[in-house]
Amino acid sequence: MIRIKLSDLLGKHKMTQKSLADAAHIRPATISKMYYEEVKRIDIRHINSICKAFDCEISDLFEYI
């Protein structure tokens, strides 16, 4: 199972879902689905945008359990 650690990153950077959506140019509904780990697939461009917004690695965003 793959865990999306978006909630951890948002907390660490003291950022809201809305502010991330604005910074990463991703629809707020998409960010919300990722936050609650309800998303079934993720666009590579979204991963790139989120990593760029947080200045992080892919491993900071995902965890394989």
Helices and strands as residue ranges (DSSP letters): E 2-4, H 6-12, H 17-24, H 28-35, H 44-54, H 58-61, E 62-64
